[in-house]
Amino acid sequence: MRKIILNLAVSLDGFIEGPGGEYDWCFTDQDYGMTDFFGDVDTLFLGRKSYELLISAEENPFPGVKKFVFSDTLAEVQHGEVEMISKANFKAAVNELVNQEGGNIWLFGGASLINSFMQEQLISEYILSVHPVILGGGKPLFQPLSQRTELMHTDTITYPGGLVQLKYIPKPQFDYSMLDDIYTRSNAF
């Protein structure tokens, strides 16, 4: 089974873009582990706004990586490496892609798409590159959720320029019903 990995930049005060939609605060002075990350990724999930932002900067960003745009409002995609997934087909399409052979899947954004993945508990790993900047406003990474999401810390990498990369996985949940089954079977004899 392929992993869906949320990997993105976030300001110290929790924003993924500034008040004007800017992301000029993101460090670009070194690799920050992205080359190794890309070595394990062959698919990109992104929302309409993130897709439009990427193609406005580059004609075909991340060539060779299959891209899926989650949108009900985008009329068409511009490249052969891009497919659209509608809200009505969201969970079935994601489950099908996760169960296919291949590398990991990068959940790039935006915030509402991340929220949808969190609501369905589909994110396998969270990699948050916290930049040492306080934006004071903008688009927050996390939107309100209907349930708590408990995470388990797996790694921290601190870079000389002050960027701190935090890695988490969903906290494993113990299935207490297994105890009921074991207890019931052992008392049946």
BAGU-565222 format. One record per residue (C-alpha): x, y, z; residue number from 1. Coordinates in pm, 1 decimal. Layout:
((X,Y,Z),NUM)
...
This chain:
((0.0,0.0,0.0),1)
((131.0,342.1,-95.9),2)
((163.3,617.4,162.9),3)
((-1.3,958.3,129.8),4)
((247.8,1209.0,268.1),5)
((159.7,1568.0,348.5),6)
((484.9,1759.5,293.5),7)
((477.4,2135.8,292.3),8)
((613.9,2460.0,426.5),9)
((443.4,2635.6,714.5),10)
((521.1,2957.5,897.2),11)
((590.3,2953.1,1269.1),12)
((239.6,3088.5,1327.9),13)
((77.2,2810.8,1120.7),14)
((16.3,2966.7,778.4),15)
((88.0,2806.3,440.1),16)
((59.7,3134.5,251.4),17)
((79.0,3497.3,348.7),18)
((-213.1,3745.3,361.6),19)
((-183.4,3813.6,-13.8),20)
((-136.6,3447.6,-108.7),21)
((240.6,3494.6,-119.6),22)
((490.0,3222.7,-46.7),23)
((808.7,3427.8,-92.0),24)
((893.4,3356.7,272.8),25)
((975.3,2991.6,193.4),26)
((1344.7,2908.1,204.8),27)
((1494.8,2805.6,-129.6),28)
((1863.3,2828.7,-40.4),29)
((1915.3,2451.2,-15.3),30)
((1749.6,2115.4,-79.8),31)
((1597.7,2055.6,267.5),32)
((1564.3,1681.0,195.9),33)
((1343.9,1724.2,-110.2),34)
((1568.9,1524.7,-345.9),35)
((1542.0,1218.7,-121.7),36)
((1168.9,1278.2,-81.1),37)
((1115.9,1297.3,-459.2),38)
((1305.3,968.6,-496.0),39)
((1015.8,790.8,-323.6),40)
((725.9,985.6,-480.4),41)
((563.6,925.6,-818.5),42)
((222.9,1086.3,-766.2),43)
((107.7,1433.6,-659.7),44)
((-232.3,1526.0,-512.1),45)
((-329.7,1891.2,-524.6),46)
((-632.5,2115.0,-514.5),47)
((-740.4,2348.8,-792.5),48)
((-579.2,2663.2,-651.2),49)
((-247.8,2486.8,-587.6),50)
((-257.8,2344.0,-939.6),51)
((-324.6,2685.1,-1091.8),52)
((-43.6,2835.6,-885.6),53)
((201.9,2566.6,-998.0),54)
((120.5,2591.5,-1367.6),55)
((139.6,2971.4,-1355.6),56)
((500.2,2937.0,-1236.6),57)
((600.4,2649.2,-1468.9),58)
((442.8,2495.7,-1775.6),59)
((472.4,2139.4,-1640.7),60)
((593.0,2137.4,-1280.5),61)
((738.5,1808.8,-1154.7),62)
((770.9,1635.4,-1494.3),63)
((739.5,1258.0,-1477.2),64)
((519.7,1276.7,-1166.5),65)
((154.1,1182.9,-1217.1),66)
((-68.5,1465.4,-1092.7),67)
((-425.6,1445.3,-965.9),68)
((-621.6,1768.5,-923.4),69)
((-919.0,1753.6,-687.3),70)
((-1178.2,1997.1,-815.1),71)
((-1543.0,2035.6,-908.0),72)
((-1488.8,2376.5,-1069.6),73)
((-1182.2,2337.4,-1294.2),74)
((-1294.4,2312.0,-1656.9),75)
((-991.4,2122.8,-1787.3),76)
((-632.0,2037.1,-1711.3),77)
((-343.8,2145.7,-1931.4),78)
((-109.4,1846.2,-1935.2),79)
((-124.4,1475.9,-2008.2),80)
((27.6,1394.6,-1669.8),81)
((-274.0,1550.0,-1494.5),82)
((-611.3,1391.6,-1415.5),83)
((-907.3,1542.1,-1234.7),84)
((-1094.9,1388.6,-942.5),85)
((-1433.2,1524.6,-838.4),86)
((-1566.8,1550.3,-484.8),87)
((-1826.2,1281.3,-561.9),88)
((-1548.9,1037.4,-655.5),89)
((-1296.5,1150.3,-391.7),90)
((-1270.8,857.4,-149.0),91)
((-1309.5,577.9,-406.2),92)
((-1047.3,734.1,-635.4),93)
((-799.2,786.8,-351.6),94)
((-844.2,431.6,-221.0),95)
((-791.9,291.7,-570.4),96)
((-472.4,495.3,-620.3),97)
((-333.5,403.9,-277.2),98)
((-378.9,34.0,-353.1),99)
((-200.2,51.2,-689.0),100)
((165.9,-36.9,-730.0),101)
((398.1,260.1,-718.9),102)
((581.9,510.0,-508.5),103)
((448.6,731.1,-233.6),104)
((191.0,1001.7,-297.5),105)
((268.2,1363.8,-212.1),106)
((-29.0,1557.5,-77.0),107)
((75.4,1909.1,-173.4),108)
((-231.1,2115.7,-87.2),109)
((-426.2,2335.9,-47.4),110)
((-578.1,2374.3,292.6),111)
((-930.2,2255.3,208.9),112)
((-796.7,1946.7,29.7),113)
((-572.6,1870.7,328.9),114)
((-878.4,1907.2,550.5),115)
((-1072.4,1657.1,336.8),116)
((-788.7,1404.9,362.5),117)
((-767.8,1457.6,738.3),118)
((-1144.3,1415.1,782.1),119)
((-1118.6,1077.3,606.0),120)
((-798.1,984.9,796.8),121)
((-610.7,922.9,471.2),122)
((-275.7,1088.0,554.0),123)
((-0.4,837.0,633.8),124)
((270.4,1086.3,729.3),125)
((300.5,1458.1,801.4),126)
((622.6,1640.7,710.3),127)
((601.7,2004.6,812.0),128)
((891.4,2235.2,732.3),129)
((848.0,2514.0,984.8),130)
((1007.6,2834.8,860.3),131)
((1130.2,3087.9,1116.5),132)
((891.9,3359.8,1010.9),133)
((572.8,3490.1,1168.2),134)
((339.1,3604.4,891.7),135)
((67.1,3742.3,1117.8),136)
((-204.6,3625.4,881.1),137)
((-280.0,3434.2,565.8),138)
((-416.2,3088.1,496.7),139)
((-388.6,2856.8,797.5),140)
((-260.9,2504.7,739.3),141)
((-532.0,2339.5,945.1),142)
((-902.5,2412.8,912.2),143)
((-1158.0,2307.8,1175.2),144)
((-1200.7,1931.2,1195.3),145)
((-1492.3,1723.2,1318.8),146)
((-1261.9,1504.2,1528.2),147)
((-926.1,1523.8,1701.8),148)
((-623.5,1399.1,1508.8),149)
((-358.6,1250.1,1735.6),150)
((-9.4,1221.9,1593.6),151)
((311.5,1050.4,1697.0),152)
((642.4,1233.6,1647.4),153)
((894.3,1033.4,1441.8),154)
((1175.0,1277.2,1361.3),155)
((1300.0,1635.0,1377.7),156)
((1563.9,1781.2,1149.2),157)
((1704.3,2125.5,1230.3),158)
((1877.3,2316.6,951.8),159)
((2143.4,2586.8,1008.3),160)
((1921.5,2866.1,871.7),161)
((1655.3,2799.8,1135.4),162)
((1412.7,2583.9,937.3),163)
((1290.4,2290.6,1145.6),164)
((1137.9,1990.5,974.6),165)
((892.5,1794.8,1188.5),166)
((776.0,1445.5,1098.1),167)
((468.2,1272.9,1237.7),168)
((250.0,971.6,1169.7),169)
((-106.4,916.1,1287.3),170)
((-95.9,774.7,1638.4),171)
((-175.6,402.1,1620.8),172)
((-510.5,315.8,1772.2),173)
((-560.4,-5.2,1963.6),174)
((-869.8,-203.6,1867.2),175)
((-1020.0,-298.8,2203.5),176)
((-1280.7,-516.5,2034.5),177)
((-1000.7,-768.0,1975.6),178)
((-989.3,-821.5,2351.2),179)
((-1361.8,-892.5,2355.1),180)
((-1313.9,-1156.2,2083.1),181)
((-1022.0,-1319.0,2267.2),182)
((-1206.0,-1312.9,2599.2),183)
((-1524.1,-1456.8,2442.6),184)
((-1334.5,-1736.7,2264.1),185)
((-1132.1,-1832.1,2575.1),186)
((-1446.4,-1852.3,2790.9),187)
((-1634.9,-2056.7,2531.2),188)
((-1436.8,-2372.4,2612.3),189)
